[in-house]
């Protein structure tokens, strides 16, 4: 009978360790860091299709605002705010399919900013943005002007000629910013 008790005790230890590991993995993904797969070419040349990036969730957890030029992951569904259930469903162990609701873009405008697109250049509050990360000349569409409302941000892809972003879908609620990119894991592996 002692052998059965030892086996049962050992089994319970393993189940406890696996459970604790699962809880820690979920908490790390929700509040600290999360890997995200890039889909599409809207951030080219900075990011490539199928790259993996490391997303910091600390700013979201501590209610800090991202900075101009940060690469952020946003939920493009502007008609609703993200919930804890959305964040849980984004964790790969629960959701094996890629999320089409998440986009990775560059933060261009914060609340109160005036964003103007003139002759293929972007201006924030009247000042031309120096965007060394752009590869191609920006040839997209007519001149436009956007005033970023309170509680929202304006985002654009680095591949301006091939990016679905705030120019098309409008402003992104700050609550829909999932996190800020801190590393391109794919570049470290190349």
N, C-alpha and C positions, 0 to 999 in steps of 0.2 A: 504494500500500500504506500510506502514511503516513495517509491519510484514514481507512482502516479501523482502524488502530491507535488513532487519536484517538477515533474513535467507540466502539471497544471499551473504551478507558480511561475515557471519559466515562460509558458505560453501567455499568461496574463501580463507579465513584464513586457513581452514583445508587443502585445496589443496596446498596452499603455504607451510605449515608446512610439509606435506608429501613429497613434492618436495624437500624442503631443506634437510630433513632427508635422502632422497634417495641419493642426491648429496654428503652429508657428509659421508654416508656409503660407497659409491664408492671411494671417496678420501682416506678414512681411509684404505680400502682394497688395494688400489693401492700403497700408499706411506708410511703407518705406520705399520699396523698389519693385518694379515689375518689368519683365521682358515683353517687348511688343514687336510684332512682325510688320514691316513696311510693305504695303500693297500698292502697286501702281508707280507711276513715274512723275507725280506732281512735285516731288521734292528733289528731282534730279538737277544738278549733279551732286548735291550735298548727300542725298540718300538714294539708294537704288532699290528697285523692286526686289522683294524677298530679303532685304537686309533685316537684321535683328538689332534693335536698339534697347538700351536700358533706360527706363522711365523712372524718374524720381517722383515719388508720391508725397514726399515730406512737405513740400510747399502747400499742397492741397490739404494735408493733415493739419498743418499749422496755420492755414488760411492766409498764406503769403501770396502776393501777386507776382506773376512771372514778369521778367524784364523784356524790354523791347529787343527784338531779334532772337529771343529764345524760341527753340523748336518745341512746340507743344502738341500733345495729343488731345483732340477735342471730340466730343460727341456732336455730330452735325445736326442732330434733331433739335432744331431751335425752338420748336413748339412745346418742349417739355424740359424739365430739369432732371439731371441724373439722380439716381437713388442708390442706396447701398446694394440693392438687388442687382442693379446694372453693373456695379463694380464687382460683385461676386460672380456674375455670369461671364465677365471678361477674363476671369482666371482660367487658364488652360485646362486645369483638371476638371472643371465643370462644363466647359464650353469648347468642344474640339473644333468646331467650325470657326473660320475667321470672321471677325465682327465687321460688317459693312457699315456700322454706325460710327466707327471711330476713324478719324482722319488725323494725319500728322501734317502740321503746317507751321509756318513761322509767324510769330506775334508781331504785327505791324502797328496796330493802334490800340490804345487803352481808352477807358471812358473819358469823354470830353475832347478827344483828339479829332482834328479835321484831317482826313486822308483824301488827297487828290491824286488822280492819275492823269497826267498831261504828257502828250507826245511820247508815250512809252516810258515815262519815269514816274516814280512814286514820291510824293511829298507828304510829310507829316507836319502839320501846323505851319505850312509855308516853307519848310526847309526840305531840300532835296535829300533823299536817303542815299547814302553810299552803300551799295549792295554788291560787294565784291564776290559774293557767293553765287551770283547769277551767271549762267553760262551763255545763254542766248540773249540777243537784244529783245526787249519786250515789245511785241508788235500787236498785242491784243487790243481790239476794240476802241471805242470812242473815249474821249476825256470824261472822267467821272469825278464826283465829289461825294464823300461820305462823312457824316458827323457821328462819331461813336457814342451811343447813348450810355447812361449810367448802368452799371451792372453788366456790361458787355465788352467784347474785344473784337478787333478786326484782324483776320488772319489771311495769309496768302501762301501759296506754294512757291518754291524757288523756281520751278519750271513754269513761269508765268503764262506762257503760251499754251500750256496744257495742264491747267489746274482748276478744279472745282473748289472755290473758296468763298470768302465773304463778298467778293464782287458779284457772285451769282446767288448764294443762299442767304446773304445778309449777315448780321452780327451774331456772334456766338455768346450766349450767356456765360458769365464768368464761372457759374456753377457747373458748366459743361466742360470745363478744362479738367482733363483727367490727370495730367501731370506734365512735367518738363523733361525733355531728353537730356541725359547726362553723358551718354556714351553710345557710339555706334559699335556694337559688339562685332559685327561683320568685318569692320576695318581692322580690328585687333587680330582677327583670324586670318586675314589675307596675307 
